Structures are given as structure tokens and as C-alpha cells.
């Protein structure tokens, strides 16, 4: 089943994001290589695909896991958690309805 991992950043998270980004992306690449990643990306702090110094307010990952517990464990091990980027992470079951 798919699960949505909805993460909210602390204020002014950009320096911490930059530091932990390579490890964060490596984990997403593993999900992608395994055919389990539906979509992943950050939420820009401003209405722009490249927010520059404005940074980001959070992230969304939708990926396939065996259970809610597995999805939560994967989310809890995100390098952005260890780096202090995220202030809150919510994991919910997700059903692809369209397209």
C-alpha cells in the first residue's frame, strides 16, 4: 500500500536542509530503484519552483511500504529528522485514485 509522509520544516530550515540533502536524496533514490516511490518533493516557501533563500516549508513523499509501521519507521530514519529540519512528520495511508 502507498503511504503519504507529510513533513513540516522548522523556520529557516534551509541551512540544515542543504547539509542533510545528499543523504535524504540517497534514501529516496533507493525507494525509486526499488519501484516503490510514487512522488517526492519539497514545498517551496514562496510561489516559485526555485525559492532561493526563502527555502522550503516541508516535504511530501508518497511511497509503497508493507505497513503503516514500516512507513513510519522509514520516515523516522530520515536524515532531515536527525539534522533537525522537520518539526513534525505525519504518515498516513494513501490510495491512488487518479490518473
Secondary structure by P-SEA (a helix, b strand, c coil): ccccbbbbbcccaaaaaaaaaaaaaaaaaaaaaaccccbbbbbbccccccccccccccbbbbbbcccaaaaaaaaaaccccccccccbbbbbbbbbccc
